[in-house]
Amino acid sequence: MRSSLLAAVLLSVAAVAAQPKSSRLTGTVIAVHQQSDSVTLIDLKTMEAYRHVRVVGGPHEAAVSTDGRTVVATGQR
């Protein structure tokens, strides 16, 4: 499951990177890292991680509020 999520994120990022600059997406990808107990925010415009947040309990999934201002990560442990 973890490798499937990572593969999906990498494919999404690769697809965006392959698009011409004029049609690039903006926004943020949220990657959860179960083994390192962290969540990473990645800016799609720059394709760079801009925030690493330590969490407790091995994050498993993340959900974003409708206004995009809040992210909740749930853990398995």
C-alpha positions in Angstrom: 0.0 0.0 0.0 2.8 2.4 1.0 4.7 1.8 -2.3 1.5 2.2 -4.2 0.9 5.7 -2.7 4.5 6.7 -3.4 4.2 5.5 -7.0 1.0 7.5 -7.5 2.6 10.6 -6.1 5.7 10.2 -8.2 3.7 9.6 -11.4 1.5 12.7 -10.7 4.6 14.8 -10.1 6.3 13.4 -13.2 3.2 14.1 -15.3 3.1 17.7 -14.2 6.8 18.2 -14.7 6.5 16.9 -18.3 3.9 19.6 -19.2 4.9 22.8 -20.9 5.5 25.7 -18.5 2.4 27.5 -19.7 0.1 24.7 -18.6 1.7 23.7 -15.3 -0.5 23.1 -12.4 -0.3 25.0 -9.1 -1.1 23.8 -5.7 0.4 21.4 -3.2 0.9 17.7 -3.0 0.8 16.2 0.5 3.0 13.1 0.9 2.8 11.0 4.1 5.8 9.1 5.3 4.8 6.2 7.5 8.3 5.0 8.5 9.7 8.5 9.3 6.5 9.8 11.0 6.3 12.9 8.9 4.2 14.7 6.3 5.8 16.6 3.4 4.2 19.5 1.5 5.4 19.8 -2.1 4.8 22.9 -4.2 3.7 21.8 -7.7 4.8 25.1 -9.3 8.4 24.8 -8.1 8.4 21.0 -7.7 10.1 21.4 -4.3 9.3 20.3 -0.8 8.7 23.4 1.3 7.6 22.0 4.6 8.3 18.8 6.5 6.1 18.2 9.5 6.8 15.6 12.2 3.8 13.7 13.4 3.1 10.8 15.8 1.9 7.4 15.0 3.0 6.6 11.5 0.7 8.7 9.2 -1.3 6.6 6.9 -3.6 9.0 5.1 -4.2 12.7 4.8 -7.3 14.8 4.2 -7.5 18.4 3.2 -10.3 20.8 4.3 -12.5 22.3 1.5 -10.9 25.7 1.9 -7.4 24.1 1.6 -6.1 25.6 4.8 -6.1 22.5 7.0 -4.6 19.1 6.6 -5.4 16.2 8.9 -3.2 13.1 8.9 -4.4 9.8 10.5 -2.0 7.2 11.9 -2.0 3.4 12.1 -0.2 3.0 15.4 
